[in-house]
Amino acid sequence: MMGKARRWAFYITAAGAATLLTGCSTTLWPGKPVPEPGPAPYTPAAPQEPVLSARAVAAQESLKTMVALQDRLSRVSAPLLINNADLCRSQARNLLGFTAQNRYSYPGEYSEAAAAVLGYGDRLQVSSVLAGSGAARAGLRKGDSLIAVEDKPLHGGPDAEAHAAEVLGPLVGNRAALNLTIARSGLSQTMNVPVTRACAIRIQLGNSDNINSYADGQRVAITRGMMNYAQSDEAIAYVLARDIAHNVLGHAGAMRQTNTQGSMIDNLVRAKPDTSLLIGGGGIKPVPQDLDAAADTLAIYMLQRAGYNIDHAKPFWQRLSNQYPATVLNGYTAAHPAVAVRMAALDKAVSDVKAKLAAKKPLVP
């Protein structure tokens, strides 16, 4: 009854309206009544974008910053890693020259941000390509999805990175090139990727604002604060070269700080590191002056071979030590306090490198 009553109410109202219109039409246009208006045409509502929480928006913006900084580190480190393979000694390896990630490479809300900002899903996608590497020469691009290598399928999901390492590791070590099947713009293709001899040292971003960098023997982490302080690619290269040199020379192991440095890097490369671990330097001991001098020397050779200007290295380090002295407990100079010894080592290394260039001798310390 209620439905019927409502229908009748509508019809009565419509009829009344029509009568009034007809009466008016008779007065104005005799014999030409205005037809009863029909229903308005249906217009579908425009789809609405999902409303993101403030936390999700913050995660997306943070991820954009992290990815941009990591891309910059990859670009700056490429010539250091590739052009110094012979100086890296036992740490030189055959590499394909790219990194790959999926949404599970990021924790919590950053997984959703990776899907939204980077387009990451379950399958691994190329996240960076080392300039000058075999992957770059083969035409591999950022965003390519990894399907298979030498007809061995590469899995997706939370363990995709670990599975890819298990498959690629044995193959890269004993081949000159690998057949890599990728998907690009919805189409599958196979490319022959030559391996590249390079320093097998992973370069990572440390998500903290203290001005420092860390080396655990296998990895280098340079903080966001250090990158902001350095500003130029050249200055960032000075920092990377020193820590690569520390790794090549085995200084973390010699100081029995491999685990301490490794734990610090593990923490800082997280999307949200525990910054309380930085208090007081995080238990990291100052580097002895002889080890620091050796790292400075090797770094100058590496920088020259990579095409960076070695004349500006000493002024950069001098300025850093003046602005952030050893009293800044979680800063770079606190971990490398022998400033005078370091400056002397830099002067000598620059002079030696220039003499060898003039004499056309090999650039080897």
C-alpha positions in Angstrom: 0.0 0.0 0.0 2.8 2.4 0.8 4.4 1.9 -2.6 1.0 2.3 -4.3 0.3 5.5 -2.3 3.6 7.0 -3.3 3.0 6.2 -7.0 -0.4 7.8 -6.9 1.0 10.9 -5.1 3.5 11.3 -8.0 0.8 10.9 -10.7 -1.5 13.4 -8.9 1.2 16.0 -8.6 2.2 15.5 -12.3 -1.4 15.8 -13.4 -1.8 19.0 -11.5 1.3 20.5 -13.0 0.2 19.5 -16.5 -3.2 21.1 -15.9 -1.6 24.4 -14.9 0.7 24.3 -17.9 -2.2 23.5 -20.2 -4.3 26.4 -18.9 -1.4 28.8 -19.5 -0.8 27.4 -23.0 -4.5 27.9 -23.9 -4.3 31.5 -23.0 -1.0 32.2 -24.8 -1.1 29.7 -27.7 -4.8 28.6 -28.3 -5.1 25.1 -29.7 -1.4 24.3 -29.0 -1.1 22.8 -25.6 2.4 22.2 -24.3 3.1 18.5 -24.0 3.8 17.1 -20.5 7.5 17.2 -19.8 9.2 13.8 -19.8 11.9 12.7 -17.4 15.3 14.4 -17.5 18.0 12.4 -19.4 20.2 10.2 -17.3 23.8 11.5 -16.8 26.1 8.9 -15.2 28.1 10.3 -12.2 31.8 10.8 -12.9 34.0 8.2 -11.2 35.6 9.5 -8.0 39.2 9.1 -7.1 39.7 7.2 -3.9 40.5 9.5 -1.0 43.9 8.7 0.4 44.7 9.0 4.1 47.3 11.5 5.2 49.5 8.6 6.1 49.2 7.1 2.6 50.0 10.5 1.0 53.0 10.9 3.2 54.3 7.4 2.3 54.0 8.2 -1.4 55.8 11.5 -1.1 58.5 9.9 1.0 58.9 7.0 -1.5 59.3 9.5 -4.4 62.1 11.2 -2.5 63.9 7.9 -1.6 63.7 6.6 -5.2 65.0 9.9 -6.7 68.0 9.8 -4.2 68.7 6.1 -4.9 68.6 6.7 -8.6 71.2 9.5 -8.2 73.4 7.2 -6.1 73.3 4.6 -8.9 74.2 7.1 -11.5 77.1 8.6 -9.5 78.5 5.2 -8.4 78.4 3.6 -11.8 81.8 4.8 -13.1 83.4 4.2 -9.7 82.3 0.5 -9.6 82.9 -0.3 -13.3 86.2 1.6 -13.9 87.9 0.3 -10.8 87.2 -3.5 -11.1 90.9 -4.3 -11.1 91.5 -2.1 -7.9 88.7 -3.9 -6.1 90.7 -7.1 -6.1 88.8 -10.0 -4.6 85.6 -7.9 -4.5 85.3 -7.7 -8.3 82.6 -9.8 -9.8 80.7 -10.5 -13.0 77.5 -8.5 -12.8 74.5 -7.9 -15.1 74.4 -4.3 -14.0 70.9 -3.7 -12.8 68.7 -4.0 -9.7 65.1 -5.2 -9.5 62.3 -4.8 -7.0 58.6 -5.4 -6.5 56.0 -4.1 -4.1 57.2 -6.5 -1.4 60.6 -4.8 -1.4 58.9 -2.1 0.7 57.3 -2.7 4.1 53.8 -1.8 5.3 52.2 1.3 3.8 55.3 1.7 1.6 54.2 -1.4 -0.3 51.0 0.3 -1.3 53.0 3.5 -2.1 55.3 1.4 -4.4 52.2 0.1 -6.2 50.8 3.6 -6.6 53.9 5.6 -7.3 56.2 3.1 -9.1 53.6 0.8 -10.6 55.1 -2.2 -8.8 53.2 -5.5 -8.5 54.1 -9.0 -7.6 56.6 -9.5 -10.4 60.1 -8.0 -10.2 60.7 -4.8 -12.2 64.0 -3.3 -13.1 64.5 -0.4 -10.6 67.9 0.9 -11.9 70.4 0.2 -14.6 74.1 0.8 -14.0 75.4 3.2 -16.7 78.0 1.6 -18.8 77.1 -1.9 -17.8 76.1 -4.8 -20.0 72.5 -4.3 -19.1 72.7 -0.7 -20.3 74.4 -1.7 -23.5 71.7 -4.4 -24.1 69.0 -1.8 -23.8 67.4 -2.9 -20.5 65.3 -0.1 -19.1 63.9 0.9 -15.7 60.4 -0.5 -15.4 61.0 -3.7 -17.5 59.4 -6.8 -15.8 61.6 -9.8 -15.3 60.1 -13.0 -16.7 62.9 -15.5 -17.1 66.7 -16.0 -17.4 68.1 -18.7 -19.7 64.5 -20.1 -19.9 64.4 -20.4 -16.1 61.2 -18.7 -14.8 61.6 -15.9 -12.3 59.0 -15.9 -9.6 57.0 -13.0 -8.2 55.7 -12.5 -4.7 57.3 -11.7 -1.3 60.4 -13.9 -2.0 61.0 -12.8 -5.6 64.3 -11.0 -4.9 65.8 -13.9 -3.0 64.6 -16.4 -5.7 66.1 -14.2 -8.5 69.4 -14.1 -6.7 69.5 -17.9 -6.4 68.8 -18.3 -10.1 71.1 -15.5 -11.4 74.1 -16.0 -9.1 75.4 -19.3 -10.5 74.7 -18.2 -14.1 76.4 -14.8 -14.0 79.6 -16.2 -12.5 80.5 -18.5 -15.4 79.0 -16.9 -18.6 79.9 -14.0 -20.8 76.3 -13.1 -21.4 72.8 -14.2 -20.3 69.5 -14.4 -22.2 67.0 -12.4 -20.2 63.3 -12.5 -21.0 61.4 -9.3 -20.0 58.0 -7.8 -20.5 57.8 -4.2 -21.7 54.6 -2.3 -22.6 52.7 -5.6 -22.4 55.0 -7.4 -24.9 57.5 -10.1 -24.1 61.1 -10.0 -25.5 64.4 -11.7 -24.9 67.6 -9.8 -24.9 71.2 -11.0 -24.6 72.8 -9.2 -21.7 76.6 -9.2 -21.4 78.1 -9.5 -17.9 80.1 -6.6 -16.6 83.2 -6.9 -14.4 82.8 -4.4 -11.6 83.2 -3.9 -7.9 80.5 -6.0 -6.3 79.7 -3.4 -3.6 76.1 -2.4 -3.1 75.4 1.3 -2.8 72.4 2.2 -0.7 70.6 5.3 0.7 70.5 5.8 4.4 67.2 7.3 5.4 68.4 9.7 8.1 69.4 13.3 8.2 72.8 13.0 10.0 75.7 13.8 7.8 77.5 10.5 7.5 78.1 7.3 5.5 78.8 3.7 6.5 80.7 0.7 5.0 80.4 -2.9 6.3 82.8 -4.6 3.8 80.1 -5.4 1.2 77.9 -2.3 1.2 78.0 1.4 1.4 75.2 3.5 2.8 75.3 7.3 2.4 72.7 9.2 4.4 70.1 11.6 3.0 71.8 14.2 5.2 75.2 13.7 3.6 73.7 13.8 0.1 71.9 17.1 0.9 75.2 18.5 2.4 77.3 17.4 -0.6 74.8 18.7 -3.1 76.9 18.0 -6.3 77.4 14.6 -7.9 81.1 15.2 -7.7 81.0 15.7 -3.9 78.8 12.6 -3.5 81.4 10.7 -5.5 84.1 11.7 -3.0 82.1 10.2 -0.2 81.3 7.0 -2.1 84.9 6.5 -3.3 86.2 6.6 0.3 83.8 4.1 1.6 84.3 1.8 -1.4 88.0 2.1 -0.7 87.4 1.2 3.0 85.5 -1.9 1.8 88.2 -2.9 -0.7 90.9 -2.5 2.0 88.9 -4.6 4.5 88.9 -1.9 7.2 85.6 -2.9 8.8 86.9 -6.4 9.3 90.3 -5.2 10.6 88.5 -3.0 13.2 86.1 -5.8 14.0 83.2 -3.5 13.1 81.7 -5.5 10.3 78.6 -6.5 12.4 78.3 -3.0 13.9 78.5 -1.3 10.5 76.2 -3.9 9.0 73.6 -3.4 11.7 73.7 0.3 11.2 73.2 -0.1 7.4 70.4 -2.6 7.9 68.6 0.0 10.1 69.2 3.0 7.9 68.1 1.5 4.6 64.7 0.9 6.0 61.9 3.2 5.0 61.5 4.2 8.6 64.8 3.6 10.5 65.2 3.7 14.2 67.1 7.0 14.6 67.7 6.3 18.3 70.4 3.9 17.2 72.4 7.0 15.9 72.8 8.4 19.4 76.4 8.7 20.4 77.6 7.3 17.0 75.7 4.0 17.3 78.7 2.2 18.8 80.9 2.8 15.8 84.5 3.4 16.7 86.6 6.1 15.1 88.8 4.9 12.2 92.5 4.8 13.0 94.5 7.4 11.1 96.6 5.0 9.1 93.4 3.2 7.8 91.8 6.6 6.9 94.9 7.7 5.1 95.0 4.5 3.1 91.3 4.9 2.1 91.9 8.5 1.0 94.8 7.4 -1.1 92.9 4.6 -2.9 89.8 6.9 -3.3 91.8 9.5 -5.2 92.9 6.9 -7.7 89.4 5.5 -8.0 88.0 9.0 -8.6 90.5 9.8 -11.3 89.8 6.5 -13.1 86.1 7.2 -12.9 86.5 10.7 -14.5 85.8 12.8 -11.4 87.9 16.0 -10.6 90.3 15.1 -7.8 91.4 18.7 -7.2 88.2 19.4 -5.4 88.3 16.5 -3.0 90.5 18.0 -0.3 88.6 21.3 -0.1 85.3 19.3 0.3 86.6 17.2 3.2 88.2 20.3 4.8 85.0 22.2 4.7 83.0 19.2 6.1 85.4 18.8 9.0 85.2 22.5 9.8 81.4 22.7 9.7 80.8 19.4 11.4 83.8 18.6 13.7 84.3 15.5 15.7 82.2 16.8 18.5 79.1 16.1 16.4 78.8 12.5 17.7 76.8 10.9 14.8 78.6 12.9 12.1 81.3 12.0 9.6 84.2 13.6 11.3 83.4 11.9 14.6 84.1 8.6 12.9 87.1 10.0 10.9 88.8 12.4 13.3 92.3 12.4 11.9 91.7 15.4 9.7 95.3 16.6 9.5 96.6 13.2 8.5 93.8 12.8 6.0 94.5 16.2 4.3 98.2 15.3 4.0 97.3 11.9 2.4 95.0 13.6 -0.1 97.7 16.1 -1.1 100.2 13.3 -1.7 97.7 11.1 -3.6 96.7 13.9 -5.9 100.3 14.7 -6.6 101.2 11.1 -7.3 98.2 10.6 -9.6 99.1 13.7 -11.6 102.7 12.5 -11.9 101.6 9.1 -13.2 99.3 10.7 -15.7 102.1 12.9 -17.0 104.4 9.9 -17.2 101.6 7.8 -18.8 102.0 5.2 -16.1 99.2 2.9 -14.8 96.9 4.6 -12.3 97.6 2.1 -9.5 98.6 3.1 -5.9 
